[in-house]
C-alpha cells in the first residue's frame, strides 16, 4: 500500500473473480481506516484495476493520516 501520485495503490492476494479482490480491498481499507466495511462503497471500477471508493464516517485528512501510518 502506498501513494502513486494522488491515487492509493494497494495489492491484495484475492483473485479478481466474482468480486473477491474488491471485497479484499474493502476489508483492507476498513482495517486501515478503522471504519466498518459497510462505510466503504465501490463507486466506480468494479471490473477494472483503477477503482474509486467512497468512505463514510471520516474526513479525507483522517483517511490520509491513517494511511500514512501504515505506509
C-alpha positions as CSV (number, residue, x, y, z in Angstrom):
1,X,0.0,0.0,0.0
2,X,1.3,3.4,-0.9
3,X,0.7,6.6,-2.8
4,X,1.1,6.8,-6.5
5,X,0.5,10.5,-7.2
6,X,-2.9,11.3,-5.9
7,X,-4.0,7.7,-6.0
8,X,-3.6,5.0,-3.4
9,X,-2.1,1.8,-4.8
10,X,-3.0,-1.4,-2.9
11,X,-2.3,-5.0,-3.6
12,X,-4.4,-7.9,-2.3
13,X,-3.9,-11.6,-2.8
14,X,-7.5,-12.3,-3.6
15,X,-8.2,-13.2,-7.3
16,X,-10.0,-10.7,-9.4
17,X,-13.0,-13.0,-9.9
18,X,-16.6,-12.7,-8.6
19,X,-15.7,-9.6,-6.7
20,X,-13.2,-11.3,-4.4
21,X,-10.5,-8.7,-4.9
22,X,-12.9,-5.9,-4.5
23,X,-14.1,-7.4,-1.2
24,X,-10.4,-7.8,-0.1
25,X,-9.7,-4.1,-0.8
26,X,-12.8,-3.1,1.2
27,X,-11.6,-5.2,4.1
28,X,-8.1,-3.8,3.9
29,X,-9.4,-0.2,3.7
30,X,-11.8,-0.8,6.6
31,X,-9.0,-2.2,8.7
32,X,-6.5,0.6,7.9
33,X,-9.1,3.4,8.3
34,X,-10.7,1.8,11.4
35,X,-14.2,2.0,9.9
36,X,-16.9,-0.6,9.4
37,X,-16.8,-2.3,6.0
38,X,-20.3,-1.0,5.4
39,X,-18.9,2.5,5.4
40,X,-16.9,1.8,2.3
41,X,-18.6,1.8,-1.1
42,X,-17.1,0.9,-4.5
43,X,-18.3,3.9,-6.6
44,X,-16.5,3.2,-9.9
45,X,-14.3,0.5,-11.5
46,X,-15.9,-2.8,-10.4
47,X,-14.1,-4.8,-13.2
48,X,-11.0,-2.7,-13.9
49,X,-7.8,-2.1,-11.9
50,X,-8.4,1.6,-11.2
51,X,-11.2,2.0,-8.8
52,X,-12.9,4.7,-6.8
53,X,-14.2,4.1,-3.3
54,X,-16.2,6.3,-1.1
55,X,-15.6,6.2,2.6
56,X,-18.2,7.5,5.1
57,X,-17.5,8.4,8.7
58,X,-14.1,10.0,8.5
59,X,-12.7,13.1,6.8
60,X,-10.3,12.9,3.9
61,X,-7.5,14.2,6.1
62,X,-8.2,11.5,8.7
63,X,-8.0,8.9,6.0
64,X,-4.7,10.2,4.7
65,X,-3.3,10.2,8.2
66,X,-4.4,6.6,8.8
67,X,-2.8,5.5,5.5
68,X,0.4,7.4,6.2
69,X,0.7,5.5,9.5
70,X,0.8,2.1,7.7
71,X,2.9,3.0,4.6
